Amino acid sequence: MDMTFFQKGLLLGSLIFGAGVVGSAFTGDGIHKVRFVKEATVIELEKRVQVRPEDLPEKVRNALNNKSYAGWTISDAYLVVADDGGQYYELVVRKADEQSRMKVNKEGQVLN
């Protein structure tokens, strides 16, 4: 197999890196020290709940009636609730082979 200089260097580097990983995984005394985290703080900034497009509020569905969105259809929808209580709908919309996302409030106003 005829390899270029770059390919040889990449192969050599991979072998050295792999040996370093294996060498660090086996310490020789057979004892592995593992540290477990007992508690974790989870910061959740928003929650997303999938909604069937036909279950969206009428005003949200009608946001696509605007001339700018003619021909687009909703393929997926999510209700997004922020930590501060604010909410909006994130819509995945498609037109032919194009896909886009849009945010719409409960009044049907496009936010992005």
N, C-alpha and C positions, 0 to 999 in steps of 0.2 A: 504494500500500500504506500503510495507516494503522498507524503504529508508536507504541507508548507511549513515554514518556520513558525508562523503564528499558531497553526494547529498543534505542532510539537510542544510549543510553550504552554498552550492551553491544557494539553494532556498532562504534561509534567506538573503544572500548577495544581491540577485536579487531584493527581496522585498524592502530592505532598499535603494538600489540604485534607484529603481523606485519611491519610495516616495520622495527621494531627488530631482529627476528630476521634478516630478509633483509639489512639493513645490516651486521650483524655477521658474516654469512657471507661477504660479498664485501668484502675490505679495500681494493680499488682498485688494488693493485699486482699482483694476480693470483697472489700467493704465499700459500699457506695453510700455516700452521704446525700440524703434527699431532704430538702426543706419544704414543708407544706405550709401554705397560707391558711390560717384557721378562719380568719374573717376578711371580708372584702367589702369595700364600699362601692356600691353601684350608683352611678349618677345617670339617671335616665332623663334626657332632655325632652323626649317626645315619644308618644306611643302611636303605632300605626296599626290600624285594624282594616283588613281587607273587606270591601263592600262590593256586592254584585252591582254592576252598572245599572241594572233595572231597578235596584233598590235605592238609588241615589235620589235625593230630593229633586223635585221637578225643576226648581230654579237652577240647580247645579247642572242637570242634564241639558237645560236650555242654554247654558253658556256656549255650547257649540253652534247655536243658531246664528251667532254673529257672523257676518260676511268673512271675517278673517279666518274662521274655522270651518268654512263650508267644505264638505266632503270628508271631514275627519270623523272618526267614530271612537268611542271609548272601549278600550279592550280590557283594562284593569282600573280599579279605583280603590283608594284607601282613605279612611278618615284618619287624619293626623291630629292628635291632641297634644299640645305643648304642656310643659310643666306648669306654666302660668295660667293654664285653663283655656288659652286661645285654641281655636281649632280651624281647620280648613280641609278641603278634599284635594288629594293629589290624584290626578287623572293621567293614565297612560293612554295616549290617543294615537291612532294610526290613520294613515291615508296612503293607499297603494302600498309601496314598500318603505315608506317613511314612518318613523316613530318619534314621538315627542312626549314630554311631560308638562303638565300645567297644574297650577294651584288655583283653586276656586273656593271662595268663602261660601257660607250657607245661603247667601243672598244671590249667588250666581255671578258675583263679580270676579273676574280673572285677576289674580294677584301678581302674576309674573309675565 
